[in-house]
Amino acid sequence: MTSDPTSPQEADSVQDALLQLWNEHRDTIRARVDAIERAVVDLMQDELTQDTREDARREAHKLAGSLGTFGYSDGTRLARELERFLEGETPIPANKSVQLSELVIALRRELDREPVLQVDSRSVAEASTGGVPLLIVSSDEQWLKDLEVQAAGKGFSVTIAPSVEERPFGIAAEVTILDLDSVDPSQLEGSVLAVDEAPTLILAGSDDRLGAPLEISHREGRLFARKSTGATGLLRLVEEESSKRQQGTVTVLTVDDDPAVLAAVDTLLGAKGIRSETLQDPIDFERVLETVQPDLVVLDLDLPHRSGIELCRRMRSDPAWSALPVLVLTASTDPKVVEEVFRSGADDYIAKPLVGPEFLTRTSNRLERVRLLRSFSERDPLTGLLNRGAASPAMNNLLSLAEKQRKSVAIAVIDIDSLFRINEWHGHAAGDHVLRRAARLLTTEFRESSVLSRWSGVTFAVAAFDCDAAEAQSRIRGISDELWDQTFAGQAGETFRASCSAGIVEFPGDGKSLEPLIRSSDRLLQIAKSQGTGVSLTTTSDPSGRLATDRVDILVIEDDEPISALLQHSFETRGYNVMCMADGKKALHALMGEPPEVAAKVIVLDVGLPGLDGLSLLRKLSKEGMLDRTRVVMLTSRSEESEVLKALELGAFDHVSKPFSLPILMHRIRRALDS
């Protein structure tokens, strides 16, 4: 909803994703260079055909559009030079073959080095690096000075926001300190309860102010104190809450044939509130790994039957465990042994005998990274709910359990009505407030045995275990009524109300798997919106036998597979519903069928497409009036004014040149979605 700058953690996540995608598609990209090289060889031998030349030009075109994004800026420049040489049908002078050959050699040399990724990242706040993330919401600058200094001295990573609505995007606070004197009384409950799911320490300068939130003091994770308590006392409370929050949230599996070592590990981890699982016989490793589902594995190097090195290699070769952090225990610090440990894929090693502080420091560092990555990859930072990527497998697990126990599961898709208009008329902060309030109401109503998620920008999805559609309908109507009863404040002080609509289906009667259930719920949601009924209840398949239109937030029409994969990953990790297509003609058929197979809020459209080029596709969409309800963001590999103007004249909402910056592209996509 907001267009805040990319946080450092988001930047790291983007860089990791880029590196992963580069490694996945490295061979494909090198094959494109091979195709260009074959064309150059044919040119040298005077055997270059127009088809071979056009194939090579197209490969150079794709490279020019993707290499810069993956960290090869010189690669983009070289590919563009090759593309210019290969364009057109005029014969290429023979004396240019040497120059082309040198460009190909330079391109290969460029791809032999490691990529240098530069993701735009600005600090979301003036905060210390590392340590427990602490969010302080207060506009009392004088009071903040002492607290901030002491917090930084205790190793906290401090972020300061003058108000709840102005807290930075992407903050995953371990504990939030909320200064009640900085909160408008009329906004009290919505603000206090919508900070996030972290424990919140609520402060006030007087007993009168402290009395206001006592009605909600029973809420989990809410503490109350006076500002006069002092920085030392407040930070002690924060440390206690942080420690409680850590307990039971992570699991370490240790494999060692020495019972004494296992007992020592149990003791050390238990003292830190970390769940410890141990294994003495490595023969059972895979079975225990599957059962325990640990966040960190500690392997002894010298094990009977199977060494720690072998177990680590087997983990790294299995996609299910390839990213799981591994520490190796070894009695030898010989450089060759250490080298073998790292070559097997281990993240770190610890020398025996175990030294408590060193062991805890190294395991805690790895677990902290796991916790942060999990938080950023699984949770929507605005509402604290699971994002779509994390919710989908959780919902599938719920359906599997329901099938075994012969229980029903209600699946609901819920939209905030006219959220784009709320953002436009009342400001994005007001829209964010509505979303957070709706998320809190959902969490309260479906607290037990349910999976709650922010499915896309304006949409929530709920899977409620042992709950039928009628019961879910009753609960959601209660949420809708409570949301409508609250008055929200806009950016100019004006007040407004918000409502929601929902579509509800039931497993197993309306579908046996998640995808068709969500699709049916979404179809019912659209019916509810069009008829103004608020909630549309369970249905079966369309009697006509036709599939319902797939409604997505973003449709990517791009034939360059690495770029398409990068865009899909980037959009989905931000909670958007995404579909990808590679052929212009097939995309046109899907968008303009009767009924259409796909309806998208935003289309990211590449200019150079097989079947039908992007500009021709845009022209047809414009002619059919589809651009009235769909925004098109064009991707081009050149920034020539004529091409850009043509796209805009045909009705494109915006234009981005390749190679593009992901933060800039995301900003424009958000703007298109909000328009």
C-alpha positions as CSV (number, residue, x, y, z in Angstrom):
1,M,0.0,0.0,0.0
2,T,2.8,2.4,0.8
3,S,5.7,3.4,-1.3
4,D,8.3,3.6,1.4
5,P,12.0,3.1,0.5
6,T,13.3,-0.4,0.4
7,S,14.7,-1.4,3.8
8,P,18.2,-2.9,4.2
9,Q,16.7,-6.3,5.0
10,E,14.5,-6.1,1.8
11,A,17.6,-5.2,-0.2
12,D,19.5,-8.2,1.2
13,S,16.5,-10.4,0.3
14,V,16.4,-9.0,-3.2
15,Q,20.1,-9.6,-3.7
16,D,19.8,-13.2,-2.4
17,A,16.9,-13.8,-4.8
18,L,18.8,-12.3,-7.7
19,L,21.8,-14.5,-7.0
20,Q,19.6,-17.6,-6.8
21,L,17.9,-16.8,-10.0
22,W,21.2,-16.1,-11.7
23,N,22.5,-19.5,-10.7
24,E,19.3,-21.2,-11.9
25,H,19.5,-19.5,-15.3
26,R,23.2,-19.3,-15.8
27,D,23.3,-22.1,-18.4
28,T,20.4,-20.6,-20.4
29,I,22.1,-17.3,-20.6
30,R,25.4,-18.9,-21.7
31,A,23.5,-20.8,-24.4
32,R,22.4,-17.4,-25.7
33,V,26.0,-16.3,-26.0
34,D,26.7,-19.6,-27.8
35,A,24.0,-18.8,-30.4
36,I,25.6,-15.3,-31.0
37,E,29.0,-16.9,-31.4
38,R,27.8,-19.4,-34.0
39,A,26.4,-16.5,-36.0
40,V,29.8,-14.7,-35.8
41,V,31.6,-17.9,-37.0
42,D,29.1,-18.2,-39.9
43,L,29.8,-14.6,-40.8
44,M,33.6,-15.3,-40.8
45,Q,33.0,-18.2,-43.2
46,D,30.5,-16.2,-45.3
47,E,27.7,-18.7,-44.4
48,L,25.5,-16.4,-42.3
49,T,21.8,-16.8,-43.2
50,Q,19.2,-14.3,-42.3
51,D,17.4,-16.7,-40.0
52,T,20.6,-17.4,-38.0
53,R,21.3,-13.7,-37.9
54,E,17.8,-12.9,-36.6
55,D,18.1,-15.7,-34.0
56,A,21.4,-14.3,-32.8
57,R,20.0,-10.7,-32.7
58,R,17.0,-11.9,-30.6
59,E,19.4,-13.6,-28.2
60,A,21.5,-10.4,-27.9
61,H,18.3,-8.4,-27.4
62,K,17.3,-10.7,-24.4
63,L,20.8,-10.5,-22.9
64,A,20.8,-6.7,-23.2
65,G,17.5,-6.7,-21.2
66,S,18.6,-9.1,-18.4
67,L,22.3,-9.0,-17.7
68,G,22.3,-5.5,-16.1
69,T,19.5,-6.6,-13.7
70,F,21.6,-9.6,-12.6
71,G,24.7,-7.4,-11.9
72,Y,26.4,-7.4,-15.3
73,S,26.2,-3.8,-16.4
74,D,29.1,-4.2,-18.9
75,G,27.3,-7.3,-20.2
76,T,24.3,-5.2,-21.1
77,R,26.5,-2.7,-23.0
78,L,28.2,-5.5,-24.9
79,A,25.0,-7.2,-25.8
80,R,23.5,-4.0,-27.0
81,E,26.5,-3.5,-29.3
82,L,26.1,-7.0,-30.7
83,E,22.4,-6.4,-31.2
84,R,23.1,-3.2,-33.2
85,F,25.5,-5.1,-35.5
86,L,23.0,-7.9,-36.1
87,E,19.9,-5.7,-36.7
88,G,18.4,-5.4,-40.1
89,E,18.9,-7.2,-43.4
90,T,21.7,-5.3,-44.9
91,P,24.8,-7.6,-45.2
92,I,27.3,-7.2,-42.4
93,P,30.7,-6.1,-43.8
94,A,33.3,-8.9,-43.6
95,N,35.7,-6.6,-41.9
96,K,33.3,-6.3,-38.9
97,S,33.6,-10.0,-38.1
98,V,36.7,-9.5,-36.0
99,Q,35.1,-6.7,-34.0
100,L,32.0,-8.9,-33.4
101,S,34.3,-11.8,-32.3
102,E,36.0,-9.5,-29.8
103,L,32.7,-8.4,-28.4
104,V,31.6,-12.0,-27.9
105,I,34.9,-12.8,-26.2
106,A,34.5,-9.8,-23.9
107,L,30.9,-10.9,-23.1
108,R,32.1,-14.3,-22.1
109,R,34.8,-12.8,-20.0
110,E,32.2,-10.6,-18.3
111,L,30.0,-13.6,-17.5
112,D,33.0,-15.5,-16.0
113,R,33.2,-13.0,-13.0
114,E,30.9,-12.9,-10.1
115,P,27.9,-10.6,-10.5
116,V,28.1,-7.2,-8.7
117,L,24.5,-6.6,-7.5
118,Q,23.5,-3.1,-6.6
119,V,20.0,-2.9,-5.1
120,D,18.8,0.5,-4.0
121,S,18.6,0.6,-0.3
122,R,18.1,3.5,2.1
123,S,17.9,3.0,5.8
124,V,14.4,3.0,7.0
125,A,15.5,4.8,10.2
126,E,18.5,6.0,11.9
127,A,19.2,2.7,13.7
128,S,22.1,0.8,15.1
129,T,23.0,-2.3,13.2
130,G,22.4,-5.8,14.6
131,G,20.8,-6.7,17.9
132,V,17.2,-7.2,18.9
133,P,15.0,-5.0,16.7
134,L,13.1,-2.5,18.8
135,L,10.5,-0.1,17.5
136,I,9.8,3.1,19.6
137,V,6.7,5.1,18.6
138,S,6.9,8.5,20.2
139,S,7.1,12.2,19.3
140,D,8.7,13.2,22.6
141,E,12.2,14.1,21.4
142,Q,13.6,15.0,24.8
143,W,12.4,11.7,26.4
144,L,13.7,9.7,23.5
145,K,17.3,10.9,23.8
146,D,18.2,8.9,27.0
147,L,16.1,5.9,26.0
148,E,17.7,5.6,22.5
149,V,21.2,5.9,23.9
150,Q,20.7,3.3,26.5
151,A,18.9,0.9,24.1
152,A,21.8,1.2,21.6
153,G,24.3,0.5,24.4
154,K,22.4,-2.7,25.3
155,G,22.7,-3.9,21.7
156,F,19.2,-3.1,20.5
157,S,18.6,-2.2,16.9
158,V,16.4,0.9,17.4
159,T,13.9,2.4,15.0
160,I,12.0,5.5,15.9
161,A,8.6,6.6,14.4
162,P,6.7,9.7,15.5
163,S,3.4,7.9,15.2
164,V,1.9,4.5,14.5
165,E,0.8,5.6,11.0
166,E,4.4,6.8,10.2
167,R,6.3,3.7,11.2
168,P,8.7,2.6,8.5
169,F,7.7,-0.1,6.0
170,G,9.3,-3.5,6.6
171,I,10.1,-3.2,10.3
172,A,9.8,-6.6,12.0
173,A,10.1,-5.5,15.6
174,E,10.8,-7.9,18.4
175,V,9.2,-5.5,20.9
176,T,7.3,-2.2,20.3
177,I,7.3,0.7,22.8
178,L,4.3,2.8,22.3
179,D,4.2,6.3,23.9
180,L,0.5,6.8,24.6
181,D,1.0,10.6,24.8
182,S,1.9,10.5,21.1
183,V,-1.4,8.9,20.1
184,D,-4.7,10.7,19.4
185,P,-7.3,9.5,21.9
186,S,-9.9,9.1,19.2
187,Q,-7.6,6.7,17.4
188,L,-6.5,4.8,20.5
189,E,-7.8,1.3,20.2
190,G,-7.2,1.0,16.4
191,S,-3.7,2.4,16.8
192,V,-2.7,0.4,19.8
193,L,-4.0,-2.9,18.6
194,A,-2.7,-2.4,15.1
195,V,1.0,-1.8,15.8
196,D,1.9,-5.4,14.9
197,E,1.9,-8.9,16.6
198,A,5.0,-8.1,18.6
199,P,4.6,-7.5,22.4
200,T,3.8,-3.9,22.9
201,L,4.9,-1.9,26.0
202,I,2.4,1.0,26.3
203,L,3.6,4.1,28.2
204,A,1.9,7.2,29.5
205,G,3.0,10.2,31.5
206,S,0.1,10.2,33.9
207,D,-2.3,7.8,35.6
208,D,-5.2,9.4,33.7
209,R,-3.7,8.4,30.3
210,L,-2.9,4.9,31.6
211,G,-6.5,4.4,32.5
212,A,-7.7,4.7,28.9
213,P,-6.2,1.4,27.6
214,L,-7.0,-0.7,30.7
215,E,-10.1,-1.9,28.9
216,I,-7.8,-3.8,26.5
217,S,-5.2,-4.9,29.1
218,H,-6.3,-8.5,28.7
219,R,-5.0,-8.6,25.1
220,E,-2.1,-10.9,24.7
221,G,1.3,-9.2,24.6
222,R,0.2,-5.8,26.0
223,L,2.1,-4.3,29.0
224,F,1.6,-1.0,30.7
225,A,4.1,1.3,32.4
226,R,4.7,5.0,33.2
227,K,7.3,7.0,31.3
228,S,8.7,7.9,34.7
229,T,9.9,4.3,35.1
230,G,13.1,5.4,33.4
231,A,15.1,4.0,30.5
232,T,16.8,1.2,32.5
233,G,13.5,-0.2,33.9
234,L,11.8,0.0,30.5
235,L,14.6,-1.7,28.7
236,R,14.6,-4.5,31.3
237,L,10.9,-5.1,30.6
238,V,11.7,-5.1,26.8
239,E,14.5,-7.7,27.4
240,E,12.2,-10.0,29.3
241,E,9.5,-9.8,26.6
242,S,12.1,-10.4,23.9
243,S,13.3,-13.5,25.8
244,K,9.7,-14.8,26.1
245,R,9.1,-14.3,22.4
246,Q,12.2,-16.3,21.5
247,Q,11.3,-19.3,23.5
248,G,9.9,-22.3,21.6
249,T,10.0,-20.5,18.3
250,V,13.1,-22.3,16.9
251,T,14.5,-25.8,17.0
252,V,18.0,-27.2,16.8
253,L,18.7,-30.8,15.8
254,T,22.1,-32.0,17.0
255,V,23.7,-35.3,15.7
256,D,26.5,-36.7,17.8
257,D,27.4,-40.2,19.0
258,D,28.7,-38.9,22.3
259,P,25.8,-38.7,24.8
260,A,27.8,-36.3,26.9
261,V,28.0,-33.8,24.1
262,L,24.3,-34.2,23.4
263,A,23.5,-33.6,27.1
264,A,25.7,-30.5,27.1
265,V,24.0,-29.1,24.0
266,D,20.6,-29.8,25.5
267,T,21.6,-27.8,28.6
268,L,23.1,-24.9,26.8
269,L,20.2,-24.5,24.4
270,G,17.6,-25.1,27.1
271,A,19.0,-22.3,29.2
272,K,18.3,-20.0,26.2
273,G,14.8,-21.2,25.8
274,I,15.7,-22.9,22.5
275,R,14.0,-26.2,21.7
276,S,16.7,-29.0,21.4
277,E,16.3,-32.3,19.6
278,T,19.2,-34.8,19.6
279,L,20.2,-37.9,17.6
280,Q,22.9,-40.4,18.4
281,D,22.7,-42.8,15.4
282,P,23.0,-41.0,12.0
283,I,21.3,-44.0,10.3
284,D,18.0,-42.4,11.3
285,F,19.0,-38.9,10.2
286,E,16.6,-38.4,7.2
287,R,13.6,-39.8,9.1
288,V,14.3,-37.6,12.2
289,L,15.0,-34.5,10.0
290,E,11.6,-34.9,8.4
291,T,9.9,-35.4,11.7
292,V,11.6,-32.6,13.6
293,Q,11.7,-29.9,10.8
294,P,14.5,-28.1,12.6
295,D,15.7,-24.5,12.0
296,L,19.3,-25.4,12.5
297,V,21.3,-28.7,12.3
298,V,24.5,-29.3,14.3
299,L,26.5,-32.3,13.0
300,D,29.5,-34.0,14.5
301,L,32.3,-34.5,12.0
302,D,33.2,-38.0,13.1
303,L,30.1,-40.2,13.2
304,P,29.7,-44.0,12.9
305,H,28.4,-45.3,9.6
306,R,28.0,-41.8,8.0
307,S,30.2,-38.8,8.6
308,G,28.9,-35.3,9.3
309,I,30.4,-34.3,5.9
310,E,28.3,-37.0,4.2
311,L,25.2,-35.9,6.0
312,C,25.8,-32.3,5.1
313,R,26.3,-33.1,1.4
314,R,23.1,-35.1,1.3
315,M,21.2,-32.2,2.8
316,R,22.6,-29.8,0.2
317,S,21.6,-32.1,-2.6
318,D,18.0,-32.2,-1.4
319,P,16.0,-29.1,-2.4
320,A,13.9,-29.5,0.8
321,W,17.0,-29.0,3.0
322,S,19.4,-27.2,0.8
323,A,19.0,-23.9,2.6
324,L,18.9,-25.2,6.1
325,P,21.8,-23.7,8.2
326,V,24.4,-26.4,9.3
327,L,27.1,-26.1,11.9
328,V,29.8,-28.9,12.1
329,L,31.4,-30.0,15.3
330,T,35.0,-31.0,14.8
331,A,38.0,-31.9,17.1
332,S,40.4,-30.9,14.3
333,T,41.1,-27.4,13.1
334,D,43.5,-28.5,10.4
335,P,43.0,-26.2,7.4
336,K,42.3,-29.1,5.1
337,V,39.6,-30.4,7.4
338,V,38.1,-27.0,7.7
339,E,38.2,-26.5,4.0
340,E,36.4,-29.9,3.5
341,V,33.7,-28.8,6.0
342,F,32.9,-25.6,4.1
343,R,33.1,-27.4,0.7
344,S,30.4,-29.8,1.9
345,G,28.1,-26.9,2.3
346,A,28.3,-26.2,6.0
347,D,27.7,-22.6,7.2
348,D,30.2,-22.7,10.1
349,Y,32.2,-25.0,12.3
350,I,32.8,-25.2,16.0
351,A,35.9,-26.7,17.5
352,K,35.6,-29.4,20.2
353,P,35.5,-29.4,23.2
354,L,32.5,-27.2,23.2
355,V,32.9,-23.8,24.9
356,G,29.5,-22.6,26.1
357,P,29.6,-18.9,25.1
358,E,31.2,-19.6,21.7
359,F,28.6,-22.4,20.9
360,L,25.7,-20.2,22.0
361,T,27.0,-17.2,20.0
362,R,27.4,-19.1,16.8
363,T,24.1,-20.9,17.1
364,S,22.3,-17.7,18.1
365,N,23.7,-15.8,15.2
366,R,22.5,-18.4,12.7
367,L,19.1,-18.7,14.4
368,E,18.7,-14.9,14.5
369,R,19.2,-14.8,10.7
370,V,16.7,-17.7,10.3
371,R,14.1,-15.8,12.4
372,L,14.6,-12.6,10.5
373,L,14.5,-14.3,7.1
374,R,11.4,-16.2,8.1
375,S,9.7,-13.0,9.3
376,F,10.5,-11.1,6.1
377,S,9.7,-13.9,3.8
378,E,6.5,-15.2,5.4
379,R,4.8,-12.2,7.0
380,D,3.1,-9.2,5.4
381,P,4.9,-6.3,7.2
382,L,1.8,-4.1,7.3
383,T,-0.7,-6.4,8.9
384,G,1.5,-9.1,10.4
385,L,-0.5,-11.8,8.6
386,L,1.1,-14.6,6.5
387,N,1.7,-13.6,2.9
388,R,0.4,-15.7,0.1
389,G,3.6,-17.7,-0.3
390,A,3.6,-18.8,3.3
391,A,-0.2,-19.2,3.6
392,S,-0.6,-21.5,0.6
393,P,1.3,-24.5,2.1
394,A,-0.2,-23.9,5.5
395,M,-3.7,-24.0,4.0
396,N,-2.9,-27.2,2.0
397,N,-1.7,-28.8,5.3
398,L,-5.0,-27.8,6.9
399,L,-7.0,-29.4,4.0
400,S,-4.9,-32.6,4.3
401,L,-5.7,-32.8,8.0
402,A,-9.4,-32.1,7.4
403,E,-9.5,-34.9,4.9
404,K,-7.9,-37.4,7.4
405,Q,-10.3,-36.4,10.2
406,R,-13.3,-35.9,7.9
407,K,-13.7,-32.3,8.9
408,S,-14.9,-29.3,6.9
409,V,-12.8,-26.2,6.2
410,A,-14.3,-22.9,5.2
411,I,-12.3,-21.0,2.6
412,A,-13.1,-17.2,2.4
413,V,-11.6,-14.5,0.2
414,I,-12.3,-11.0,1.7
415,D,-11.8,-7.6,0.0
416,I,-11.7,-4.2,1.5
417,D,-14.3,-2.3,-0.6
418,S,-13.0,0.7,-2.6
419,L,-9.6,0.6,-1.0
420,F,-8.0,2.3,-4.0
421,R,-10.5,5.2,-3.6
422,I,-9.8,5.4,0.1
423,N,-6.1,5.8,-0.7
424,E,-6.8,8.4,-3.3
425,W,-9.3,10.5,-1.2
426,H,-8.0,10.0,2.3
427,G,-4.3,9.1,2.0
428,H,-2.4,5.9,2.1
429,A,-1.9,6.1,5.8
430,A,-5.7,5.9,6.2
431,G,-5.9,3.0,3.9
432,D,-3.1,1.2,5.8
433,H,-5.1,1.8,9.0
434,V,-8.2,0.1,7.5
435,L,-6.1,-2.9,6.4
436,R,-4.5,-3.2,9.9
437,R,-7.9,-2.9,11.6
438,A,-9.4,-5.6,9.3
439,A,-6.5,-7.9,9.9
440,R,-6.9,-7.5,13.7
441,L,-10.6,-8.3,13.5
442,L,-9.9,-11.4,11.4
443,T,-7.3,-12.5,13.9
444,T,-9.7,-12.0,16.8
445,E,-12.6,-13.9,15.1
446,F,-10.6,-16.7,13.6
447,R,-7.9,-17.1,16.2
448,E,-8.0,-20.9,16.7
449,S,-7.3,-23.6,14.0
450,S,-7.2,-21.1,11.2
451,V,-4.8,-19.8,8.6
452,L,-5.1,-16.1,8.0
453,S,-3.3,-14.3,5.2
454,R,-3.0,-11.1,3.2
455,W,-3.5,-12.8,-0.1
456,S,-2.8,-9.7,-2.3
457,G,-2.9,-5.9,-2.0
458,V,-6.6,-5.5,-1.1
459,T,-7.5,-9.1,-0.4
460,F,-7.4,-11.4,2.7
461,A,-7.8,-15.2,2.5
462,V,-8.9,-17.4,5.4
463,A,-9.0,-21.2,5.9
464,A,-10.9,-22.1,9.0
465,F,-10.6,-25.7,10.3
466,D,-13.7,-27.6,11.4
467,C,-15.9,-24.7,10.3
468,D,-18.6,-24.8,7.6
469,A,-19.5,-22.0,5.2
470,A,-22.5,-20.9,7.2
471,E,-20.5,-20.4,10.4
472,A,-17.8,-18.6,8.5
473,Q,-20.5,-16.4,6.9
474,S,-21.8,-15.4,10.3
475,R,-18.3,-14.6,11.6
476,I,-17.4,-12.5,8.6
477,R,-20.7,-10.6,8.7
478,G,-19.8,-9.8,12.3
479,I,-16.4,-8.5,11.2
480,S,-18.0,-6.5,8.5
481,D,-20.4,-4.9,10.9
482,E,-17.6,-4.1,13.4
483,L,-15.4,-2.6,10.7
484,W,-18.3,-0.4,9.5
485,D,-19.0,0.8,13.1
486,Q,-15.5,2.2,13.4
487,T,-14.8,5.8,12.2
488,F,-11.4,6.3,10.4
489,A,-9.6,9.6,10.0
490,G,-8.3,10.9,6.6
491,Q,-5.2,12.9,5.9
492,A,-7.0,16.2,6.2
493,G,-8.8,15.3,9.4
494,E,-12.0,14.2,7.6
495,T,-13.7,11.0,8.8
496,F,-14.9,8.0,6.7
497,R,-16.1,4.5,7.1
498,A,-15.0,1.3,5.5
499,S,-16.7,-2.0,4.5
500,C,-15.6,-5.4,3.2
501,S,-17.0,-8.1,0.9
502,A,-16.4,-11.8,0.9
503,G,-16.9,-15.0,-1.0
504,I,-17.0,-18.3,1.0
505,V,-16.8,-21.9,-0.1
506,E,-16.5,-25.1,1.9
507,F,-14.1,-28.1,1.7
508,P,-14.7,-30.8,0.5
509,G,-18.1,-30.1,-1.0
510,D,-17.0,-27.2,-3.2
511,G,-13.5,-28.5,-4.1
512,K,-10.8,-31.0,-3.1
513,S,-7.8,-28.7,-3.4
514,L,-6.8,-25.2,-2.6
515,E,-6.5,-23.6,-6.0
516,P,-10.1,-24.3,-7.2
517,L,-11.5,-23.4,-3.8
518,I,-9.8,-20.0,-3.8
519,R,-10.9,-19.5,-7.4
520,S,-14.5,-20.3,-6.5
521,S,-14.3,-18.0,-3.5
522,D,-13.0,-15.2,-5.6
523,R,-15.8,-15.7,-8.2
524,L,-18.3,-15.4,-5.3
525,L,-16.6,-12.3,-4.0
526,Q,-17.0,-10.6,-7.4
527,I,-20.7,-11.6,-7.3
528,A,-21.1,-10.2,-3.9
529,K,-19.4,-6.9,-4.9
530,S,-21.5,-6.6,-8.1
531,Q,-24.8,-7.3,-6.3
532,G,-23.9,-5.3,-3.2
533,T,-24.7,-8.3,-0.9
534,G,-21.5,-8.1,1.1
535,V,-21.1,-11.8,1.5
536,S,-21.7,-14.5,-1.1
537,L,-22.0,-18.0,0.1
538,T,-20.9,-21.5,-1.1
539,T,-21.5,-22.7,-4.6
540,T,-20.6,-25.6,-6.9
541,S,-19.2,-25.6,-10.4
542,D,-20.6,-23.3,-13.1
543,P,-23.4,-25.3,-14.8
544,S,-22.1,-24.3,-18.2
545,G,-18.9,-26.2,-17.5
546,R,-16.8,-23.1,-18.2
547,L,-13.8,-22.3,-16.0
548,A,-14.1,-19.1,-14.0
549,T,-11.9,-16.2,-15.1
550,D,-8.6,-16.1,-13.2
551,R,-8.3,-12.7,-11.6
552,V,-4.7,-11.7,-10.8
553,D,-3.0,-8.6,-9.5
554,I,-0.2,-8.7,-12.0
555,L,0.1,-10.5,-15.4
556,V,3.7,-10.6,-16.7
557,I,3.9,-11.1,-20.5
558,E,7.6,-11.6,-21.0
559,D,9.4,-14.4,-23.1
560,D,12.8,-13.9,-21.4
561,E,12.6,-16.7,-18.8
562,P,15.1,-15.3,-16.3
563,I,13.5,-11.9,-16.3
564,S,10.0,-13.5,-16.0
565,A,11.1,-15.7,-13.1
566,L,12.7,-12.7,-11.4
567,L,9.5,-10.6,-11.7
568,Q,7.3,-13.4,-10.5
569,H,9.5,-14.0,-7.5
570,S,9.7,-10.3,-6.6
571,F,5.9,-9.7,-7.0
572,E,4.9,-12.9,-5.1
573,T,7.2,-12.2,-2.2
574,R,5.4,-8.9,-1.7
575,G,2.0,-10.7,-1.5
576,Y,0.7,-10.1,-5.1
577,N,-1.2,-12.7,-7.1
578,V,0.9,-13.2,-10.3
579,M,0.6,-15.0,-13.6
580,C,3.2,-15.2,-16.3
581,M,2.9,-15.7,-20.1
582,A,5.5,-15.8,-22.8
583,D,3.6,-15.5,-26.1
584,G,1.9,-12.3,-27.3
585,K,-0.8,-14.1,-29.3
586,K,-1.7,-16.5,-26.6
587,A,-1.8,-13.7,-24.1
588,L,-4.3,-11.8,-26.3
589,H,-6.5,-14.8,-26.6
590,A,-6.5,-15.3,-22.8
591,L,-7.3,-11.7,-22.1
592,M,-10.0,-11.2,-24.8
593,G,-11.8,-14.6,-24.8
594,E,-15.5,-15.1,-24.1
595,P,-15.3,-15.3,-21.2
596,P,-11.7,-14.2,-20.8
597,E,-9.4,-16.7,-19.2
598,V,-7.4,-14.0,-17.3
599,A,-8.3,-10.6,-15.9
600,A,-5.4,-8.5,-14.5
601,K,-5.3,-5.2,-12.6
602,V,-1.8,-4.5,-14.0
603,I,0.0,-6.0,-17.1
604,V,3.8,-5.9,-17.3
605,L,4.3,-6.1,-21.0
606,D,7.5,-6.6,-22.9
607,V,7.8,-5.0,-26.3
608,G,9.7,-7.9,-28.0
609,L,7.4,-11.0,-27.9
610,P,6.9,-14.0,-30.1
611,G,3.5,-14.5,-31.7
612,L,2.5,-10.8,-31.4
613,D,4.8,-8.0,-30.3
614,G,4.0,-5.9,-27.3
615,L,3.0,-2.7,-29.1
616,S,0.6,-4.6,-31.3
617,L,-0.9,-6.4,-28.3
618,L,-1.2,-3.0,-26.5
619,R,-3.0,-1.6,-29.6
620,K,-5.6,-4.4,-29.6
621,L,-6.2,-4.1,-25.9
622,S,-6.7,-0.3,-26.3
623,K,-9.1,-0.8,-29.2
624,E,-11.3,-3.2,-27.2
625,G,-11.5,-0.7,-24.3
626,M,-9.6,-3.0,-21.9
627,L,-7.3,-0.2,-20.7
628,D,-10.2,1.4,-18.9
629,R,-9.9,-1.3,-16.2
630,T,-6.3,-2.6,-16.7
631,R,-3.0,-0.7,-16.3
632,V,-0.2,-1.6,-18.7
633,V,3.5,-1.0,-17.7
634,M,5.7,-1.5,-20.8
635,L,9.2,-3.1,-20.6
636,T,11.6,-2.1,-23.4
637,S,15.3,-2.7,-24.0
638,R,15.8,0.7,-25.4
639,S,14.9,4.1,-24.1
640,E,14.4,5.7,-27.6
641,E,11.8,8.5,-27.4
642,S,9.8,7.3,-30.4
643,E,9.1,3.8,-28.9
644,V,8.2,5.3,-25.5
645,L,5.9,7.8,-27.0
646,K,4.2,5.2,-29.1
647,A,3.5,3.0,-26.1
648,L,2.1,6.0,-24.1
649,E,0.0,7.1,-27.1
650,L,-1.5,3.6,-27.3
651,G,-2.6,3.9,-23.6
652,A,0.3,2.4,-21.6
653,F,0.2,3.7,-18.0
654,D,3.9,3.7,-17.6
655,H,7.2,2.6,-19.1
656,V,10.4,1.0,-17.7
657,S,13.6,0.5,-19.7
658,K,15.7,-2.7,-19.4
659,P,17.9,-3.4,-17.5
660,F,15.7,-2.1,-14.7
661,S,16.1,-1.4,-11.0
662,L,13.7,-3.6,-9.0
663,P,12.8,-0.9,-6.4
664,I,12.0,1.6,-9.2
665,L,9.9,-1.0,-11.0
666,M,8.1,-2.0,-7.8
667,H,7.3,1.7,-7.1
668,R,5.7,2.0,-10.5
669,I,3.8,-1.2,-10.1
670,R,2.4,0.0,-6.8
671,R,1.4,3.3,-8.4
672,A,-0.4,1.4,-11.2
673,L,-2.2,-0.8,-8.7
674,D,-3.3,2.2,-6.7
675,S,-4.5,4.2,-9.6
